Amino acid sequence: MKRLLSALACLALLAGAAAAQSQLQAPKSVTANTELTVSTSGSGDATLYLVGPASFSKRSVKLGEPIRIAPEELHAAGAWLMVVKSGSGTESASFEVLPAEPGKLSFVVRPSRLPVAVHSGISGVAYLLDNYNNLVTAPQDVAFRLSVEDGPTAQQNVKSKDGIAWTQLDSGSKAGAAHLVANVGDISAERVVQQVASAACNLHIAAKPGDAGKILVATDPVRDCTGNAVPDGTVVTFTSTANGAVTTVDAPIKKGVAQAELPARPGAVISAASGVIMGNELRWGAR
Amino acid sequence: MRVRALLTAFLLVASAIAADVPKKAAASQAPATNIQLDLNADSVGPHQMEELTRLAITRDYAEAWDALAQALEQNDTALLNRDFIGFARDNFAARIAEQQKAGVRTKTIDHGHKATAVFYSPDGAGIELRDEAQLEIQILDGDTLVSSTKVTRHYVVLLTPTEVRWKVRILQTVAE
């Protein structure tokens, strides 16, 4: 009997404690920028301490009346703690402010300039934020689209995870400004990547007599493997070898072609190279 | 004879210095804080994380928590500058300003973190962690303890590299 009584007393204590804890009743979660109402019990004056990730407020409240927290106070997503201190004691409750719908994208694209036809050469990372700068951690559908004027468009659809969506795309085959756009619903962000011609491809040279004792060697218009003009300033190295004597001239491409004057030695073997690409070989004055 | 003695002394000094270099390198990666932080980077992607990067992030993130606790307790926004940037810095600075206005401080007693690196951007310019933190949050009105609450919180953390260290750009709790 004594045991039963003490067990009942324990249960009563636990129930009392539970009742005391539940005197401050806040919802478990609320979306950012939404009003929150917390019910209180008891009577008299008390002080409310409201601790948020980006704010702190202390104010007087009346016990027994609901505590209203205005939407503009609840912008920062995360765990919030509220403590009500009165003459009779202290009560606390916690709740979560959830991020609102995506309102903006922080979009990082690298690099800003790269050659055409580079496998997975362009990376884009989109950080999804709501209008209150909270990371939107709920999964969202994000579309990445890479396009060049008069060229094909590449698209990837990705589901964001923990507020981040990312992609890696091949650079296109056409030189020019490529536009990489990230979309979430109506929100989009665009970045421009400059695609430039890749290394020279199929370098072809021809030679003709120049001034006295010289020959003029010139390339055809220098293009990369997808037909883009290699930019002016790219160096082409011309080499002439005759009877063990080697002459080398580095010439930058100007208006699409590179040219150089070399000594006119009978039987000279003339070649050209740009980067790792070798052009055709010529034999000057060979019989 | 004298030359041999000098050479021996030189070799001894050189080997002592050489032995000390890795110790110093390892020591520079150790956090200057007592916060217990375990960072797992086994399944991070798409960029692989080097061990030195993992150690640097462990150090910088632990020190960021230490700095945050001090800043919130002392109501001093300047303490945030070394470790926080962007929205994270702005948010905590706003909270400190309001605490200061109310004459209140918050003390965070840190009981440890279990963090996992979940994303390392392809260009290496951003790292995201998920962190489970055991904290005790005390509210002090003047010098009076108003409340003390023990909590387990789950955070998403975004870190970005700066000139000399990784800084926290976003530190946001998430519901589990």
Interface residues (C-beta under 8 A of the other chain):
Chain A: S29 Y49 V51 G52 P53 A54 S55 F56 S57 K58 A76 A77 G78 A79 L81 V83 K85 T90 S92 S94 E96 L98 V108 R110 P111 S123 V125 Y127 N133 N134 L135 T137 K161 D162 G163 I164 W166 Q168
Chain B: P46 F87 D90 N91 F92 A94 R95 E98 Q99 A102 G103 V104 T106 V118 F119 S121 P122 D123 A125 G126 E128 R130 I137 I139 D141 V146 S147 T149 V151 R153 V156 L158 I170 L171 Q172 T173 V174 A175
